[in-house]
Amino acid sequence: MPLLIYNQTYMAKKKNADQEAADNILVDAAKTIGAAAGKVAAALGAAPDAPPQVSKKIPKLVKKNKGRLPRRQKKAQKKAAARQQ
């Protein structure tokens, strides 16, 4: 049975402080550029995108109010009508 040897190649690498600082600088720069672009677009009269249109629901079919009776009641009514005639 082979023994498992754990190397550092399988472990997650930690970021250096220099890389974290560079990432933060890039994120901050992107945010400021985006904010400036938004201000310029607003000054030129560009409106924000319209909200998406809400789809209309199709109503369910209305039940018809027919006078339908169960079979036994129907037969009973026929018998009663036959007795009266």
N, CA, C and O atoms as a MOPAC input file, in Angstrom:
PM7 MOZYME 1SCF
protein

 N      0.84800 1    -1.16500 1     0.00000 1
 C      0.00000 1     0.00000 1     0.00000 1
 C      0.89900 1     1.23500 1     0.00000 1
 O      1.70300 1     1.42800 1     0.91200 1
 N      0.75300 1     2.07000 1    -1.03500 1
 C      1.65000 1     3.23200 1    -1.12800 1
 C      1.26300 1     4.30600 1    -0.11700 1
 O      0.08800 1     4.51000 1     0.19000 1
 N      2.24800 1     4.95900 1     0.36800 1
 C      2.02600 1     6.05700 1     1.29600 1
 C      1.78400 1     7.33500 1     0.51400 1
 O      2.43900 1     7.59100 1    -0.49600 1
 N      0.85000 1     8.12600 1     0.98300 1
 C      0.57600 1     9.39000 1     0.32800 1
 C      1.51000 1    10.45200 1     0.86400 1
 O      1.64400 1    10.62500 1     2.07500 1
 N      2.13400 1    11.13600 1    -0.01600 1
 C      3.06000 1    12.19800 1     0.37300 1
 C      2.44000 1    13.52500 1    -0.05200 1
 O      2.10600 1    13.72200 1    -1.22000 1
 N      2.29400 1    14.42100 1     0.90200 1
 C      1.70700 1    15.72100 1     0.61100 1
 C      2.83000 1    16.71800 1     0.33400 1
 O      3.69500 1    16.94900 1     1.17900 1
 N      2.80100 1    17.29500 1    -0.84600 1
 C      3.76800 1    18.32500 1    -1.22000 1
 C      3.13300 1    19.68900 1    -1.04500 1
 O      1.94400 1    19.82900 1    -0.75900 1
 N      3.94800 1    20.64600 1    -1.22200 1
 C      3.43600 1    22.00200 1    -1.20600 1
 C      2.73200 1    22.31800 1    -2.52300 1
 O      2.00700 1    23.30900 1    -2.60600 1
 N      2.93000 1    21.49800 1    -3.54900 1
 C      2.28400 1    21.76600 1    -4.83100 1
 C      0.78600 1    21.55800 1    -4.74200 1
 O      0.03800 1    22.14300 1    -5.52500 1
 N      0.33000 1    20.73600 1    -3.80400 1
 C     -1.09600 1    20.50100 1    -3.65700 1
 C     -1.76500 1    21.54100 1    -2.76600 1
 O     -2.98900 1    21.67200 1    -2.77400 1
 N     -0.99900 1    22.25400 1    -2.02700 1
 C     -1.54300 1    23.24100 1    -1.10100 1
 C     -1.83700 1    24.54100 1    -1.85900 1
 O     -1.17300 1    24.85400 1    -2.84700 1
 N     -2.81500 1    25.27400 1    -1.39800 1
 C     -3.12300 1    26.56100 1    -1.99800 1
 C     -2.01200 1    27.54500 1    -1.66600 1
 O     -1.49100 1    27.58100 1    -0.55200 1
 N     -1.67600 1    28.32700 1    -2.65100 1
 C     -0.60600 1    29.30600 1    -2.44700 1
 C     -1.18200 1    30.57200 1    -1.84100 1
 O     -2.26900 1    31.01600 1    -2.21300 1
 N     -0.45000 1    31.14400 1    -0.91100 1
 C     -0.87100 1    32.38900 1    -0.29800 1
 C     -0.42900 1    33.54700 1    -1.18100 1
 O      0.61300 1    33.49000 1    -1.83400 1
 N     -1.24600 1    34.60100 1    -1.18600 1
 C     -0.89200 1    35.78000 1    -1.96600 1
 C      0.13700 1    36.59900 1    -1.20800 1
 O      0.12800 1    36.66100 1     0.02200 1
 N      0.99700 1    37.20800 1    -1.94600 1
 C      1.97000 1    38.11000 1    -1.33700 1
 C      1.28000 1    39.42900 1    -1.01400 1
 O      0.23600 1    39.74400 1    -1.58500 1
 N      1.84800 1    40.18100 1    -0.12400 1
 C      1.29900 1    41.48900 1     0.23400 1
 C      1.34400 1    42.42900 1    -0.96900 1
 O      0.47400 1    43.28500 1    -1.12700 1
 N      2.37200 1    42.26600 1    -1.82500 1
 C      2.48100 1    43.11300 1    -3.01400 1
 C      1.32800 1    42.84500 1    -3.97800 1
 O      0.77000 1    43.77500 1    -4.55900 1
 N      0.97500 1    41.57400 1    -4.14500 1
 C     -0.11000 1    41.23300 1    -5.05200 1
 C     -1.44700 1    41.75300 1    -4.52700 1
 O     -2.26700 1    42.24600 1    -5.30200 1
 N     -1.67300 1    41.64600 1    -3.20800 1
 C     -2.91700 1    42.14500 1    -2.62900 1
 C     -3.02700 1    43.65300 1    -2.80200 1
 O     -4.10200 1    44.16600 1    -3.11200 1
 N     -1.92800 1    44.36200 1    -2.60400 1
 C     -1.93300 1    45.81300 1    -2.76700 1
 C     -2.22100 1    46.17700 1    -4.21500 1
 O     -2.96200 1    47.12100 1    -4.48900 1
 N     -1.63000 1    45.42300 1    -5.14300 1
 C     -1.84900 1    45.69200 1    -6.56400 1
 C     -3.30300 1    45.42100 1    -6.93700 1
 O     -3.89400 1    46.16000 1    -7.72500 1
 N     -3.87900 1    44.35700 1    -6.37100 1
 C     -5.28300 1    44.04900 1    -6.64400 1
 C     -6.18500 1    45.16400 1    -6.12700 1
 O     -7.12100 1    45.57300 1    -6.81400 1
 N     -5.91200 1    45.65500 1    -4.92900 1
 C     -6.73200 1    46.72300 1    -4.35800 1
 C     -6.63100 1    47.99400 1    -5.18600 1
 O     -7.62600 1    48.69000 1    -5.38600 1
 N     -5.43400 1    48.29700 1    -5.66500 1
 C     -5.24200 1    49.49200 1    -6.48700 1
 C     -6.02200 1    49.37600 1    -7.78600 1
 O     -6.64800 1    50.33900 1    -8.22900 1
 N     -5.98600 1    48.19100 1    -8.40100 1
 C     -6.72000 1    47.98600 1    -9.65200 1
 C     -8.22600 1    48.09200 1    -9.43300 1
 O     -8.93100 1    48.66900 1   -10.26000 1
 N     -8.71600 1    47.55000 1    -8.34500 1
 C    -10.15200 1    47.60900 1    -8.05800 1
 C    -10.57800 1    49.04800 1    -7.82200 1
 O    -11.60500 1    49.48800 1    -8.33900 1
 N     -9.79600 1    49.77900 1    -7.04700 1
 C    -10.12000 1    51.18100 1    -6.79300 1
 C    -10.10400 1    51.99600 1    -8.08300 1
 O    -10.97200 1    52.84300 1    -8.29500 1
 N     -9.13000 1    51.74300 1    -8.93600 1
 C     -9.04600 1    52.46500 1   -10.20400 1
 C    -10.25200 1    52.15700 1   -11.08200 1
 O    -10.80900 1    53.05500 1   -11.71200 1
 N    -10.65100 1    50.90800 1   -11.12400 1
 C    -11.80700 1    50.52800 1   -11.94100 1
 C    -13.08000 1    51.19900 1   -11.43300 1
 O    -13.91300 1    51.62900 1   -12.23000 1
 N    -13.23500 1    51.29000 1   -10.11700 1
 C    -14.41800 1    51.93100 1    -9.54600 1
 C    -14.46100 1    53.41400 1    -9.88300 1
 O    -15.51300 1    53.94600 1   -10.23700 1
 N    -13.30800 1    54.08700 1    -9.77100 1
 C    -13.29200 1    55.52300 1   -10.05800 1
 C    -13.53400 1    55.78800 1   -11.54100 1
 O    -14.21500 1    56.75000 1   -11.89500 1
 N    -12.98000 1    54.94100 1   -12.40900 1
 C    -13.20200 1    55.10800 1   -13.84500 1
 C    -14.67600 1    54.89800 1   -14.17600 1
 O    -15.24300 1    55.64100 1   -14.97700 1
 N    -15.30000 1    53.88900 1   -13.56200 1
 C    -16.72200 1    53.62800 1   -13.79000 1
 C    -17.59100 1    54.76900 1   -13.31300 1
 O    -18.55400 1    55.14700 1   -13.98100 1
 N    -17.25700 1    55.31800 1   -12.16100 1
 C    -18.03400 1    56.43700 1   -11.62800 1
 C    -17.89900 1    57.66200 1   -12.53300 1
 O    -18.87800 1    58.36600 1   -12.78300 1
 N    -16.69900 1    57.90900 1   -13.01500 1
 C    -16.48500 1    59.06000 1   -13.90600 1
 C    -17.23700 1    58.85700 1   -15.22100 1
 O    -17.83500 1    59.79800 1   -15.74400 1
 N    -17.21100 1    57.65600 1   -15.75000 1
 C    -17.92500 1    57.38400 1   -17.00400 1
 C    -19.42400 1    57.57200 1   -16.81400 1
 O    -20.10200 1    58.07400 1   -17.71100 1
 N    -19.94900 1    57.17700 1   -15.65600 1
 C    -21.36800 1    57.36600 1   -15.37200 1
 C    -21.74400 1    58.82700 1   -15.28500 1
 O    -22.80900 1    59.22700 1   -15.75700 1
 N    -20.86900 1    59.64000 1   -14.67900 1
 C    -21.14000 1    61.07900 1   -14.57600 1
 C    -21.12300 1    61.74000 1   -15.94600 1
 O    -21.95400 1    62.60100 1   -16.23700 1
 N    -20.17000 1    61.33500 1   -16.79200 1
 C    -20.08600 1    61.90100 1   -18.14400 1
 C    -21.33200 1    61.52100 1   -18.94400 1
 O    -21.89500 1    62.36100 1   -19.64700 1
 N    -21.76400 1    60.27200 1   -18.84300 1
 C    -22.94500 1    59.82500 1   -19.58400 1
 C    -24.18700 1    60.56400 1   -19.10200 1
 O    -25.04100 1    60.92300 1   -19.91200 1
 N    -24.30200 1    60.79700 1   -17.79000 1
 C    -25.45500 1    61.51600 1   -17.25900 1
 C    -25.44000 1    62.96700 1   -17.72900 1
 O    -26.49400 1    63.54400 1   -17.99400 1
 N    -24.25500 1    63.55800 1   -17.83400 1
 C    -24.15100 1    64.95000 1   -18.29100 1
 C    -24.54100 1    65.06300 1   -19.76400 1
 O    -25.10200 1    66.07600 1   -20.18300 1
 N    -24.24700 1    64.03300 1   -20.54500 1
 C    -24.59000 1    64.06300 1   -21.96300 1
 C    -26.05600 1    63.72200 1   -22.21000 1
 O    -26.54100 1    63.84400 1   -23.33500 1
 N    -26.74800 1    63.30400 1   -21.19000 1
 C    -28.18300 1    63.04200 1   -21.33700 1
 C    -28.51900 1    61.58400 1   -21.56700 1
 O    -29.65100 1    61.26700 1   -21.93000 1
 N    -27.58800 1    60.70900 1   -21.36900 1
 C    -27.88400 1    59.29000 1   -21.53500 1
 C    -28.69400 1    58.81800 1   -20.33500 1
 O    -28.28900 1    59.00000 1   -19.18700 1
 N    -29.83800 1    58.21200 1   -20.61200 1
 C    -30.69900 1    57.73100 1   -19.53200 1
 C    -30.31700 1    56.29700 1   -19.18800 1
 O    -29.85100 1    55.55500 1   -20.05300 1
 N    -30.50500 1    55.91200 1   -17.96300 1
 C    -30.23200 1    54.51800 1   -17.61500 1
 C    -31.20800 1    53.59500 1   -18.32600 1
 O    -32.28100 1    54.02500 1   -18.75000 1
 N    -30.84400 1    52.35600 1   -18.45300 1
 C    -31.69900 1    51.39200 1   -19.14100 1
 C    -33.05800 1    51.31700 1   -18.46500 1
 O    -33.17200 1    51.38800 1   -17.24100 1
 N    -34.08900 1    51.17200 1   -19.29600 1
 C    -35.44300 1    51.05300 1   -18.76700 1
 C    -35.60100 1    49.70000 1   -18.09100 1
 O    -34.99000 1    48.71900 1   -18.51600 1
 N    -36.40500 1    49.64000 1   -17.05500 1
 C    -36.61200 1    48.34100 1   -16.39600 1
 C    -37.29400 1    47.37800 1   -17.36100 1
 O    -38.05800 1    47.81800 1   -18.22100 1
 N    -37.04400 1    46.10500 1   -17.24500 1
 C    -37.64800 1    45.14500 1   -18.16900 1
 C    -39.16700 1    45.14100 1   -18.03800 1
 O    -39.70800 1    45.32600 1   -16.94800 1
 N    -39.84200 1    44.92900 1   -19.15400 1
 C    -41.29700 1    44.92600 1   -19.14400 1
 C    -41.79900 1    43.66400 1   -18.46900 1
 O    -41.25300 1    42.57500 1   -18.64400 1
 N    -42.84600 1    43.84300 1   -17.70100 1
 C    -43.42900 1    42.70800 1   -16.99800 1
 C    -44.38000 1    41.99900 1   -17.95100 1
 O    -45.23700 1    42.62700 1   -18.57100 1
 N    -44.22000 1    40.68700 1   -18.06200 1
 C    -45.08100 1    39.94200 1   -18.97500 1
 C    -46.49600 1    39.86300 1   -18.39800 1
 O    -46.68700 1    39.78500 1   -17.18400 1
 N    -47.47000 1    39.88600 1   -19.29000 1
 C    -48.86000 1    39.82800 1   -18.87400 1
 C    -49.27300 1    38.36800 1   -18.75400 1
 O    -48.97000 1    37.54900 1   -19.62200 1
 N    -49.96000 1    38.06100 1   -17.67800 1
 C    -50.42800 1    36.69800 1   -17.48600 1
 C    -51.73100 1    36.49400 1   -18.25200 1
 O    -52.59600 1    37.37000 1   -18.28100 1
 N    -51.85100 1    35.34200 1   -18.85900 1
 C    -53.08200 1    34.99100 1   -19.55200 1
 C    -54.02900 1    34.40900 1   -18.50300 1
 O    -53.66600 1    33.46000 1   -17.80800 1
 N    -55.23300 1    34.96100 1   -18.37900 1
 C    -56.13100 1    34.45600 1   -17.34400 1
 C    -56.58600 1    33.03400 1   -17.64700 1
 O    -56.61400 1    32.60500 1   -18.80000 1
 N    -56.93600 1    32.32300 1   -16.59900 1
 C    -57.42500 1    30.96000 1   -16.77100 1
 C    -58.81700 1    30.98900 1   -17.38200 1
 O    -59.53300 1    31.98500 1   -17.28200 1
 N    -59.18600 1    29.89300 1   -18.01100 1
 C    -60.51200 1    29.81600 1   -18.60800 1
 C    -61.56700 1    29.80400 1   -17.51400 1
 O    -61.40900 1    29.15000 1   -16.48300 1
 N    -62.63800 1    30.53400 1   -17.75400 1
 C    -63.71500 1    30.61400 1   -16.78900 1
 C    -64.56200 1    29.35500 1   -16.91800 1
 O    -64.89500 1    28.93600 1   -18.02600 1
 N    -64.91100 1    28.75000 1   -15.78000 1
 C    -65.73700 1    27.55600 1   -15.80700 1
 C    -67.14900 1    27.92700 1   -16.22200 1
 O    -67.69200 1    28.95200 1   -15.80900 1
 N    -67.72200 1    27.07500 1   -17.04200 1
 C    -69.09300 1    27.30800 1   -17.47000 1
 C    -70.03200 1    26.80500 1   -16.38000 1
 O    -69.79800 1    25.75900 1   -15.77400 1
 N    -71.06800 1    27.54600 1   -16.14700 1
 C    -71.99100 1    27.20900 1   -15.07700 1
 C    -73.13400 1    26.37400 1   -15.65600 1
 O    -74.27700 1    26.82800 1   -15.70300 1
 N    -72.82500 1    25.16900 1   -16.09000 1
 C    -73.84300 1    24.29300 1   -16.66200 1
 C    -74.51900 1    23.52400 1   -15.54500 1
 O    -73.93500 1    23.25900 1   -14.49400 1
 N    -75.73200 1    23.18400 1   -15.80000 1
 C    -76.45900 1    22.39200 1   -14.82500 1
 C    -76.20300 1    20.90800 1   -15.03400 1
 O    -77.07500 1    20.19300 1   -15.52600 1
 N    -75.04500 1    20.45000 1   -14.67600 1
 C    -74.72200 1    19.03000 1   -14.83000 1
 C    -74.89100 1    18.34900 1   -13.48200 1
 O    -74.44900 1    18.85100 1   -12.44900 1
 N    -75.52700 1    17.21900 1   -13.52100 1
 C    -75.74000 1    16.46800 1   -12.29800 1
 C    -75.06700 1    15.11500 1   -12.41000 1
 O    -74.86300 1    14.61000 1   -13.51400 1
 N    -74.72300 1    14.52700 1   -11.28700 1
 C    -74.18600 1    13.17200 1   -11.33000 1
 C    -75.21900 1    12.19100 1   -11.88500 1
 O    -76.42000 1    12.46200 1   -11.90500 1
 N    -74.72000 1    11.07000 1   -12.32300 1
 C    -75.57000 1    10.09000 1   -13.00500 1
 C    -76.75900 1     9.64500 1   -12.15800 1
 O    -77.87400 1     9.55200 1   -12.67300 1
 N    -76.54800 1     9.36700 1   -10.87200 1
 C    -77.64100 1     8.86200 1   -10.03000 1
 C    -78.74300 1     9.90800 1    -9.87900 1
 O    -79.92900 1     9.58400 1    -9.93600 1
 N    -78.34200 1    11.15600 1    -9.68600 1
 C    -79.35100 1    12.21000 1    -9.55100 1
 C    -80.10600 1    12.39800 1   -10.85600 1
 O    -81.31100 1    12.65000 1   -10.85300 1
 N    -79.41100 1    12.27800 1   -11.95000 1
 C    -80.03800 1    12.43700 1   -13.25800 1
 C    -81.08200 1    11.33400 1   -13.47700 1
 O    -82.18700 1    11.59500 1   -13.95300 1
 N    -80.71400 1    10.10200 1   -13.12200 1
 C    -81.63900 1     8.97600 1   -13.27900 1
 C    -82.84300 1     9.15000 1   -12.35700 1
 O    -83.97700 1     8.84600 1   -12.72900 1
 N    -82.58000 1     9.64000 1   -11.15700 1
 C    -83.68400 1     9.84600 1   -10.21900 1
 C    -84.65100 1    10.89800 1   -10.74800 1
 O    -85.86400 1    10.75100 1   -10.60500 1
 N    -84.12900 1    11.95100 1   -11.35500 1
 C    -85.00100 1    12.98100 1   -11.92600 1
 C    -85.81400 1    12.42400 1   -13.09300 1
 O    -86.99200 1    12.74800 1   -13.24800 1
 N    -85.18000 1    11.58200 1   -13.91300 1
 C    -85.90400 1    10.97900 1   -15.03900 1
 C    -87.02400 1    10.08100 1   -14.53100 1
 O    -88.12200 1    10.09200 1   -15.08800 1
 N    -86.76100 1     9.29600 1   -13.47500 1
 C    -87.78600 1     8.42900 1   -12.89900 1
 C    -88.94500 1     9.26600 1   -12.34500 1
 O    -90.11500 1     8.94200 1   -12.54600 1
 N    -88.59400 1    10.34400 1   -11.64600 1
 C    -89.63300 1    11.20400 1   -11.06600 1
 C    -90.47100 1    11.85200 1   -12.16300 1
 O    -91.68600 1    11.99000 1   -12.02100 1
 N    -89.82000 1    12.24900 1   -13.26000 1
 C    -90.55100 1    12.87300 1   -14.37000 1
 C    -91.42900 1    11.83100 1   -15.05700 1
 O    -92.52200 1    12.16200 1   -15.51600 1
 N    -90.97300 1    10.57300 1   -15.13900 1
 C    -91.75800 1     9.51900 1   -15.77900 1
 C    -92.96800 1     9.17500 1   -14.91900 1
 O    -94.02300 1     8.85800 1   -15.46900 1
 N    -92.86000 1     9.22600 1   -13.58900 1
 C    -93.97700 1     8.91800 1   -12.69400 1
 C    -95.07500 1     9.95700 1   -12.82000 1
 O    -96.26200 1     9.63700 1   -12.76900 1
 N    -94.66500 1    11.19900 1   -12.98500 1
 C    -95.66100 1    12.26500 1   -13.05900 1
 C    -96.42600 1    12.22800 1   -14.36800 1
 O    -97.56300 1    12.69900 1   -14.41300 1
 N    -95.86500 1    11.70200 1   -15.41000 1
 C    -96.57700 1    11.67300 1   -16.69400 1
 C    -97.49100 1    10.52500 1   -16.83900 1
 O    -98.14800 1    10.38500 1   -17.87100 1

